[in-house]
Structure formats: structure tokens, C-alpha cells
Amino acid sequence: MSALEGRSCQNTGMNRPRALLSALLLLACCPSAQAASTPNIIFIMADDLGYADLGCYGQKVIRTPRLDRMAKEGMRFTQCYAGSTVCAPSRSVLMTGKHTGHTTVRGNKGVSGVKGSGGAKGRIPLRANDVTVAEVLKSAGYVTAMTGKWGLGEPGTTGHPNAQGFDHWMGFLNQGRAHNHYPEYIWHNRKRVILHGNSEGREGNYSHDLFTKFAVDFVKRHQKKKFFLYLPYCVPHSKYQFPPGRHGYEDEDWKNNEKSHAAMVTRLDRDVGQLLDLLDELKLSEKTVVFFCSDNGAAERWEGRFDSSGPLRGHKRDLTEGGLRVPMILRWKGTISAETENGMPWWFADFLPICAGLAEAKAPQNLDGLNVWPGIIGKYRPAPERPFYWEFHERGFQQAVRWNHWKAIRNGLNKPLQLFDLAKDLAESNNIAAEHPEIVDKIEKLIKEARTESKEWPVP
């Protein structure tokens, strides 16, 4: 099995008015001693970054030196899975620790719901009784912040970030509006902030840069407290937009969208490096665990140019590995061994219980995720065999399960299961369901037990 397939090896310019910045970056700062036993937690998430879009995952064309260095300074996972193959449900799984058969937000659009600020109907917010990662960490004394794309609640709903445990937040509530990286406004807590540089179609304020600035400022202001920073960037999601000036790919004989995609990934790489450098400078790197990943698979495979899905079949909106398996890098200097590759399968639903364990906080009951931290740091208490379950509603009702090294996909209601052996067939090219009826029967039983009904996402 190749490195990309995964082996377990545990030891192994823009002009911003000063008044605008003041409005965006006004955060409370309460001095307190940094607890030695519980780390700061930073979770950085790219948007539509493919499994093979980084050099440390096999990319040959796009330059990502800082993320490659992060992998060398920490741990690179080869079998980490997103919560879903599209935006909102993947984030709902990450925040609640419940998979798409149980979490509140199971798709980008549901039945009923509210009309979003982007104009689309069916935006379903998190409920008041949903418990998020931010709420768990806030209960443990963490100051919590988020900047970037939320997608789990519109203005005035129970899903607003400030109603879901975040002390400070800035960015897009609506995932549809986040497609434009030069918006006319963004949200700062519960206030709409007008970006005058982007009025009347102008492109003066690149939202990605505002998010980086917010994140850096938050860490500086709260360096003496325990903090949780959730940084779900919006790049390299289309629109493929990039600020004027040289970006290193302008002389390539490529299509404009290809140049912009590469430039967006490299800018993302640069800004993750900026945040990691800040932790080093403030002597917080041994007190801070940093996660980096993507929210789902590549939006485009970019075949023959970037080959963003690498050896995996499919891309975003597919329940194949190319839609669900994502890059995941961890850095925690002094705790995570450098230059380590980890082939342990895990997924977004595990993030909440991991955080509860790290923060010595109480996790909610009835989660679908597990605290797999012992498997991360090499104190290997192998997690019991457990199914990973996904459902997807945009193309009819589709389901997928990973159990052990088996992967099953149902591409429509009442359709037969397709079965693949990921240990031998990472590309999911050979349906072997007929050869293993006992495995198909086992997974059919798992699927029947995997979900509860949802009035917002009913099964026909």
C-alpha cells in the first residue's frame, strides 16, 4: 500500500480603512494564566481543497511550502474523512459530533427552513439544543472565536455562531454568499459590516485576508488565556478570484481558473504559515494543537493539470473517496512527533470528543464520534470496529458506509449496495458485492441502524 493509501506509522493588497479594521478587530481580552494541562486548539479548514492539492499529499504543480513544513513538524493523516461531501452538513458534523444520519444540518438546502441572505430557501439552522465544540470548550473556560464561512444559521436564528458558543466571530453566515470573495458586507458578531471597497462591483477588500487578520489579532489578544479558534477559510472555493498583482502562476500557459485556483491555494498556504509563525513567536507552539484540513473533496479534479483527487475516485458531491477523504495535518510541538504519518481512519465526528478530552471537559451523550486521541499520539488503544456513515440528498437519497477496510455505496433509494475493498482497491474501481454477500448483509444492517428521520431531509 502506498503512502497515499495510508499506512499506520505512529512513531515513525488591499487598502483597508483604519475605521473598518477597528470595527472588525475589536475583541475583548481578559488576562488569565495559561493552563499547562489543556492546550489551545486551532482548527483551520480550507474549502474544496482536494486530497492531493498539497505537496505533502503528492501535488507536483501547486506550491505549498508552509503546509508541507507543517506536515514535517507534525503528523500527516492518510485516512481522515469529512462529515459530508458538501459544505453545510460537513460543518454540522464537525461542530456537533453527529454524522449526517443524526446531525441537524444534513444538506445545503432542506425542506422548510428559512430564506437565506443569499436568496435561497431551505436554510436549516442548528437548533438551540444542539451542543457544539465551541460550547463544550467554552464550558471548560476557553475563549472561543471563529472567522470565515459558517453555513449553519442565518441572522436571527438559533444557529447563529454567537448562539452556538462562539464569543467572537466574523465572516459569512450564508454559504451561498461566501462564493464571492469580494462581498459587499460581512458579519461581525451580530452586526453587518459594509466593505466599501467592494461596493458597486469593485474588488478592494479580499475577504480571505480579513479572516487571516482577524485570526492573527485574536491569538495576539488572547495569548494568556486558553483559546479555541475555528478558521474555516473560503478558498479555494469558486469563484476563482485573486487580488491583482503577481502570484507566481501568471506566466503559466494555463486557463485563468487554473491560475486562480493555484494562486488561492498558495495564498492559503502562506497564511497558515503566518499563523504558525505567530505561535512560534509567542512561544505558544508547545501549548497549541493545530489541525488543518478541507471541508470535503475537490470541487474539480483538474485532470491533467493538478489531479486534485490524486488516486481517489470522484470529487465533491460524490460519496466515493474523492468526495469524502480529505488531507489532515496536526501540529503540536513537543507532543506530536515530527515527520509522522498516521493511517488510522477517523472523521469529523471525532473532533468534538477529541476536544472534550483535550480540554478535560464533559462531552455530550449520544455522539457518533469517538475520542481517538490515544490513536493519534501513539498510545494505541485501537478504537473498536465502528462504521462511518454518510447520507447525501442532492441527487436523490444516497448512502455510504466504511466498515473496517470495506466501503459500500448506495447510489439511490432501493438501489443495491456497491462494495469495495479499500485495502486493495483505493480507486473503488471493482464492485465486489456479489463476491461477499456476508459483508453486504452486515453493512445493510448497519445502515438500517445508522439514521433517524429528519423532517427537513425526508427520505422519499
C-alpha positions in Angstrom: 0.0 0.0 0.0 1.4 3.4 -1.0 1.9 6.4 1.3 -1.2 8.0 -0.2 -3.3 4.9 0.6 -2.2 5.1 4.2 -0.1 3.0 6.5 -0.1 3.3 10.2 3.3 4.5 11.4 2.9 6.0 14.9 6.5 6.8 15.7 7.6 6.9 13.0 -3.0 44.2 -1.1 -5.6 45.7 -0.2 -6.4 49.0 1.2 -8.5 48.8 4.4 -9.7 51.9 6.1 -8.5 52.1 9.6 -12.0 52.5 10.9 -13.0 49.3 9.2 -10.2 47.4 10.8 -11.0 48.8 14.2 -14.6 47.7 13.9 -13.6 44.2 12.7 -10.9 43.5 15.3 -12.4 44.9 18.5 -12.2 41.8 20.7 -12.4 41.6 24.5 -9.3 40.5 26.3 -9.4 39.1 29.8 -6.0 38.2 31.3 -5.7 34.8 32.9 -2.9 32.3 33.3 -2.5 29.7 30.6 -3.3 26.2 31.9 -0.4 23.9 31.3 -2.5 20.7 31.1 -5.1 21.8 28.5 -3.9 23.1 25.1 -5.2 25.9 23.0 -7.0 24.5 19.9 -6.9 25.9 16.4 -8.9 24.2 13.6 -8.1 25.5 10.1 -10.3 24.3 7.3 -9.9 25.0 3.6 -13.0 25.0 1.3 -13.0 22.5 -1.6 -9.3 21.7 -1.3 -8.6 18.3 -2.9 -6.9 15.4 -1.2 -3.9 15.8 -3.5 -3.7 19.6 -3.7 -0.8 19.8 -1.2 2.8 18.9 -1.9 2.9 16.6 1.2 0.0 14.7 -0.4 1.6 14.3 -3.8 0.9 17.7 -5.5 3.6 18.5 -8.1 2.4 21.8 -9.6 0.9 24.0 -6.8 3.4 25.3 -4.3 2.5 24.7 -0.7 5.8 25.0 1.3 4.3 26.0 4.6 1.8 23.2 4.8 4.4 20.8 3.7 6.6 22.1 6.5 3.7 21.8 8.9 3.5 18.1 8.0 7.2 17.7 8.7 6.8 19.4 12.0 3.8 17.2 13.0 1.6 14.4 11.7 0.0 13.8 8.3 -3.1 11.6 8.2 -3.9 9.5 5.1 -7.4 8.2 6.1 -9.3 11.2 7.5 -12.8 11.7 6.4 -15.0 14.8 6.1 -18.5 14.9 7.6 -20.1 15.1 4.2 -19.3 15.6 0.5 -20.6 19.2 0.6 -20.3 22.3 2.7 -23.0 22.7 5.3 -23.6 19.2 6.5 -19.8 18.6 6.8 -19.6 21.6 9.1 -22.6 20.4 11.1 -20.9 17.0 11.7 -17.7 18.8 12.7 -19.5 21.1 15.2 -21.9 18.6 16.7 -20.0 15.2 16.7 -23.0 13.6 15.0 -22.9 12.1 11.5 -25.3 13.0 8.7 -27.8 10.4 9.8 -28.2 12.2 13.1 -26.9 15.8 12.9 -29.4 18.7 12.4 -28.0 20.1 9.1 -27.9 17.2 6.6 -27.5 19.2 3.4 -27.0 22.6 2.0 -30.8 23.0 1.5 -33.7 21.3 3.2 -37.5 21.3 3.3 -38.9 24.4 5.1 -36.2 26.3 7.0 -35.6 29.9 6.3 -34.7 32.0 3.3 -31.0 32.7 3.5 -29.3 36.0 3.0 -28.0 34.6 -0.3 -31.6 34.4 -1.5 -32.1 30.6 -1.4 -34.8 28.9 0.6 -34.4 25.9 2.8 -31.5 27.1 5.0 -31.8 25.0 8.2 -30.1 26.4 11.3 -28.6 24.4 14.2 -31.2 24.1 17.0 -30.9 25.7 20.4 -30.4 22.3 22.0 -27.5 21.3 19.6 -24.3 21.3 21.5 -21.2 22.4 19.6 -17.5 22.1 20.0 -17.4 25.8 20.9 -20.0 25.3 23.7 -18.1 22.4 25.1 -14.8 24.3 25.2 -16.4 27.5 26.5 -17.8 25.5 29.4 -14.2 24.5 30.1 -13.0 28.1 30.4 -11.9 28.6 26.8 -12.4 31.9 25.0 -13.8 30.9 21.6 -13.7 32.6 18.2 -14.4 31.8 14.6 -13.8 33.6 11.3 -14.6 32.5 7.8 -17.7 30.6 6.5 -20.3 29.3 9.0 -23.2 28.0 6.9 -25.2 26.7 10.0 -27.5 29.6 10.8 -28.9 32.8 9.3 -29.3 36.1 11.1 -31.7 35.9 14.0 -31.8 32.1 14.1 -30.8 29.6 16.8 -27.9 28.6 14.5 -26.0 32.0 14.8 -22.4 31.5 15.9 -22.9 33.7 18.9 -25.8 31.5 19.9 -23.7 28.3 19.5 -20.8 29.0 21.8 -18.6 31.5 19.9 -17.6 34.6 21.9 -16.3 36.3 18.8 -16.9 35.7 15.2 -16.6 37.4 11.8 -17.4 36.2 8.3 -20.2 34.7 6.2 -23.3 33.3 7.8 -24.6 32.1 4.4 -22.5 29.6 2.4 -24.0 30.9 -0.9 -22.8 34.4 -0.3 -19.3 33.0 0.6 -18.8 32.1 -3.1 -17.9 35.8 -3.8 -14.5 36.6 -2.2 -15.3 40.3 -2.6 -18.6 40.7 -0.8 -20.3 44.0 -0.2 -20.6 43.1 3.5 -19.6 40.5 6.1 -20.9 39.9 9.6 -19.0 40.8 12.8 -20.8 39.2 15.7 -24.5 40.3 15.1 -23.6 43.4 13.1 -23.4 43.7 9.3 -20.1 45.4 8.3 -20.1 47.1 4.9 -16.9 46.7 2.9 -16.9 49.9 1.0 -14.0 48.8 -1.2 -16.3 46.2 -2.7 -19.3 48.4 -3.4 -20.7 48.7 -7.0 -18.7 45.6 -8.1 -15.3 46.9 -7.0 -12.7 44.4 -5.7 -10.9 46.2 -2.9 -11.3 44.0 0.1 -10.4 40.3 -0.3 -12.4 38.5 2.4 -9.7 35.8 2.9 -7.2 38.5 4.0 -9.7 39.9 6.5 -10.1 36.4 8.0 -6.4 36.0 8.4 -6.1 39.4 10.0 -8.9 38.5 12.5 -7.3 35.2 13.4 -3.8 36.7 14.0 -5.3 39.5 16.1 -7.4 37.1 18.1 -4.3 35.0 19.0 -2.3 38.0 20.0 -5.1 39.4 22.2 -5.8 36.1 23.9 -2.3 34.6 24.2 -2.6 34.4 28.0 -5.9 32.6 28.0 -6.9 29.2 26.9 -8.5 29.7 23.4 -10.3 27.9 20.7 -10.0 29.3 17.2 -12.1 27.9 14.3 -10.8 29.2 11.0 -13.0 27.8 8.1 -11.4 29.7 5.1 -13.4 30.1 1.9 -10.6 29.4 -0.5 -10.1 27.7 -2.9 -13.9 27.5 -3.5 -15.0 29.1 -6.7 -15.4 31.9 -7.7 -11.8 31.6 -8.6 -10.8 35.2 -7.6 -7.4 36.5 -6.7 -6.2 40.1 -5.9 -4.4 42.0 -8.6 -0.6 41.6 -8.8 1.8 38.8 -9.3 1.0 35.5 -7.7 3.7 33.2 -9.2 1.5 31.4 -11.8 0.7 34.3 -14.1 3.2 33.2 -16.7 1.9 29.6 -16.9 0.2 28.5 -20.1 -3.0 27.7 -18.2 -6.6 28.7 -18.2 -7.4 31.6 -16.0 -9.4 29.5 -13.5 -6.4 27.1 -13.1 -4.1 30.0 -12.4 -6.5 31.4 -9.8 -7.0 28.1 -8.1 -3.3 27.5 -7.7 -2.8 31.1 -6.5 -5.6 30.7 -3.9 -4.1 27.5 -2.6 -0.7 29.1 -2.3 -2.1 32.2 -0.6 -3.9 29.9 1.9 -0.6 28.1 2.4 1.2 31.4 3.1 -1.4 32.5 5.6 -1.4 29.2 7.5 2.3 29.7 7.8 1.8 33.2 9.1 -0.4 31.8 11.9 2.1 29.0 12.8 5.0 31.5 12.8 3.0 33.7 15.3 2.6 30.7 17.6 6.3 30.2 17.5 7.0 33.9 18.1 4.6 34.0 21.1 6.1 30.7 22.4 2.6 29.1 22.1 3.5 26.2 19.8 4.0 23.7 22.7 0.7 24.9 24.2 -1.4 24.8 21.0 -2.6 21.9 18.9 -3.3 23.0 15.3 -5.5 21.0 12.9 -5.6 21.7 9.1 -7.9 20.0 6.7 -10.5 20.6 3.9 -14.3 20.5 4.3 -14.8 17.9 1.6 -13.1 16.7 -1.6 -12.0 18.7 -4.5 -14.7 20.6 -6.4 -12.9 19.9 -9.6 -10.4 17.1 -10.3 -8.4 19.3 -12.6 -7.4 16.2 -14.6 -4.0 16.5 -16.3 -3.3 19.9 -14.5 -3.3 19.4 -10.8 -5.0 16.0 -10.4 -6.6 17.3 -7.2 -8.2 14.0 -6.2 -4.9 12.1 -6.7 -5.5 8.3 -6.7 -9.1 8.7 -5.4 -12.2 8.2 -7.4 -14.6 11.2 -7.8 -14.8 14.6 -6.2 -17.1 16.9 -4.3 -20.8 15.7 -4.3 -19.7 12.0 -4.7 -19.7 9.5 -1.8 -16.6 7.9 -3.2 -13.2 8.5 -1.6 -12.6 11.6 -3.7 -15.6 13.3 -2.2 -15.1 12.3 1.4 -11.4 11.7 2.1 -9.5 14.9 3.0 -6.0 16.0 3.8 -5.5 16.4 7.6 -2.3 17.7 9.3 -1.7 18.1 13.0 1.0 20.1 14.7 1.6 20.3 18.4 5.3 20.8 19.1 6.6 18.7 21.9 3.5 16.4 21.9 3.0 15.3 18.3 6.2 13.6 16.9 7.6 15.3 13.8 7.5 13.8 10.4 4.9 11.2 11.4 2.4 9.6 9.1 -0.7 8.1 10.6 -3.1 5.7 8.7 -5.7 5.5 11.4 -9.2 6.1 9.9 -11.1 8.8 11.7 -13.5 11.6 10.7 -15.0 15.0 11.5 -17.5 13.5 14.1 -14.4 12.6 16.3 -13.4 16.3 16.6 -15.8 17.2 19.4 -14.9 14.3 21.6 -11.2 14.8 20.9 -11.6 18.5 22.0 -13.6 17.5 25.1 -10.8 15.1 26.1 -8.0 17.6 25.5 -9.9 20.3 27.5 -10.9 17.9 30.3 -14.5 18.8 29.6 -17.6 16.8 29.5 -18.8 15.7 26.1 -22.5 15.4 25.2 -24.1 12.0 25.2 -25.1 10.0 22.1 -22.3 11.2 19.8 -21.3 9.3 16.7 -17.7 10.3 17.1 -15.1 8.9 19.5 -12.1 10.5 21.3 -9.4 8.8 19.2 -6.6 10.9 20.6 -4.8 7.8 22.0 -4.5 6.6 18.5 -3.2 9.9 17.4 -0.3 10.2 19.9 0.6 6.5 19.7 -0.8 5.2 23.0 -2.5 2.8 20.8 -5.7 1.6 22.3 -7.3 0.7 19.0 -10.8 2.0 18.5 -13.3 -0.8 18.2 -14.5 -1.6 14.7 -17.1 1.0 14.0 -19.0 2.1 10.9 -18.5 5.5 9.3 -21.8 6.6 7.8 -22.8 9.3 5.3 -26.0 10.2 3.5 -26.5 12.7 0.7 -29.7 14.3 -0.5 -28.9 16.4 -3.5 -29.0 13.7 -6.1 -31.8 11.6 -4.7 -31.1 9.7 -1.4 -27.6 8.2 -1.4 -25.7 6.5 1.4 -22.2 5.3 2.1 -20.6 3.2 4.8 -17.0 2.5 5.6 -16.6 -0.5 7.9 -13.1 -1.8 8.6 -11.5 -1.8 5.1 -14.8 -2.2 3.3 -16.6 0.7 1.6 -20.2 0.4 0.5 -22.1 2.9 -1.6 -25.8 3.1 -2.5 -26.5 5.5 -5.4 -30.2 5.9 -4.9 -33.2 4.7 -2.9 -33.6 0.9 -3.0 -30.6 0.6 -5.3 -28.2 -2.3 -4.5 -25.1 -1.7 -2.5 -21.8 -1.5 -4.3 -18.9 -2.9 -2.3 -15.2 -2.1 -2.5 -12.2 -3.3 -0.6 -10.2 -0.1 0.1 -7.1 -2.1 1.2 -6.8 -3.5 -2.4 -8.8 -1.0 -4.4 -8.4 2.6 -3.3 -9.8 3.9 -6.5 -13.1 2.0 -5.9 -13.0 0.6 -9.4 -14.1 -3.0 -8.7 -17.5 -3.7 -7.3 -17.2 -7.0 -5.4 -20.6 -7.1 -3.7 -21.6 -10.3 -5.5 -18.4 -12.0 -4.1 -19.0 -11.0 -0.4 -22.8 -11.3 0.4 -22.0 -11.7 4.1 -20.3 -8.3 4.1 -23.1 -6.7 2.2 -25.6 -8.2 4.7 -23.6 -6.8 7.6 -23.5 -3.3 6.1 -27.2 -3.4 5.3 -27.9 -4.0 9.0 -25.5 -1.1 9.9 -27.3 1.2 7.5 -30.7 0.4 9.0 -29.4 1.4 12.4 -27.5 4.4 11.3 -30.1 7.1 11.0 -33.1 8.9 12.4 -35.7 10.5 10.3 -35.5 14.2 9.6 -38.4 16.3 8.6 -36.1 18.7 6.8 -34.4 15.9 4.8 -37.2 13.3 4.4 -36.5 10.1 2.6 -38.9 9.6 -0.3 
